[in-house]
Amino acid sequence: MSDTEQQPATLPRQRTCPFSPPPELEELRRTEPVSRMRFADDSEGWLLTRHADVRAALAAPRVSSHPANAPQPWRNLAPEMRGAEYLPGFLIFMDPPNHTRYRRLLTKWFTMRAIRKLEPRIEEIVSDALDAMEAQGGPVDLVQSFALPIPLLVICELMGIRYEDREEFMDMVLRLQDLEATPEELGALGAKMNQFMMDLCAAKRENPGDDLLSHLIQDPDAVPALTDLEVAGIGVLMLIAGHETSANMLGIGTYTLLQNPDQWALLREDIGLVDQAVEELLRHQTIVQQGLPRGVMADMEVGGHQVKAGEALLASLPAANRDPEVFPDPDRLDITREHNPHLAFGHGIHLCLGMELARVEMRSAWRGLVRRFPTLRMAAPPEDIRWRDDQIVYGVYNLPVTWGDAS
């Protein structure tokens, strides 16, 4: 490389406003929506920032999600996590036909019919969290009192995990997402998490219950039958995806509403807007902040650019969800927005399996929060809020709030 040539930039990470993606993404979407970028392993690939290109790339039949083909933008994975046999059942790192097999076995647990059966229990969990907040009195940390426990208890019950074990595995989940973690640390944490789930699977094989993991172990549709290692891989993914995304959306989503008091007032005055509010908050606060990497397995065209087999793409979900060609006035939070084809749950064969469960959790949680605490407000200045900009899933670590008459 000559002195006049420059390496492509890495994925922008620094935000000037904590509620908005890095400004460089907006500039790239405007001037060069398919641009060269450098991944964490120093390989070069393509960054996609326009909604149409992101959607097309994620739906393309010859792209791969496997870490061996799709490097990460901000950190290197441990060698064993890039290997061909990394944790069978971990769907987000898998391609067909293996991905197809596991997803088919899981789909029946996440249909609308199945989720509707869970809804009364989710309402109970939300009500219990609100009762505890009310009994404690403000100020409280909404993350610890509300955003974390609701989806955590839901996923624990769904999977048959003892809620008492939550501190151990939540610490592992948080450290696995740390963008500063070394490959060696990630490998050790991954092994520890896998063993935690393997031990749980072995216990359920001995004493099955009426939960997801027990049913997967005995599923007659699984031919051949799933091994404990396969069920453990599914379990690790469900635990991370089923809790982290919903919990962080509840935290940052509530903060976003409180920072936009006109929108909080709209929801308070018309709780029927909660469905639209959920979709708009998912769009506005796209918390999978690094986007989705994909490996290109056959030559293809993206946004007028020829991309060769062996190269990698990064589909920036935060940039796509602020695309003005699709979302008028995209930086404005508008819970009355009618047309909202956001990509917060991804697209294509890896479209989030638990998205309807997440939607039900968020609808129930925000509906309950607004009704119980219509005067909810921040109890700390913005500089006291700690942002999860060091994690794969963006959000806030704390959110002090209070309610009632100001004194």
Buried (B, 14 or more C-beta within 10 A) or exposed (E): EEEEEEEEEBBBBEBEEBBBBBEBBBEBBEEBBBBBBBBBEEEEBBBBBBBBBBBBBBEBEEBBBBBBBBBBBBBBBBEBBBEEEBBBBBBBBBBEEBBEBBBEBBEEBBEEEBBEEBBEEBBEBBEEBBEEBEEEEBBBBBBEBBBBBBBBBBBBBBBBBEEEEBEEBBEBBBBBBBBEBEBEBBBBBBEBBBEBBBEBBEBBBEEBEEBBBBBBBEBEEBEEEBBBBBBBBBBBBBBBBBBBBBBBBBBBBBBBBBBBEEBBEBBBEEBEBBEBBBBBBBBBBBBBBBBBBBBBBEEBEBBEBEBEEEBBBBBBBBBBBBBEEBBEEBEEBBBEBEEBEBBBBBBBBBEBBBBBBBBBBBBBBBBBBBEBBEEBBBBBEEEEBEBBBBBBBBBBBBBBBBBEEEE
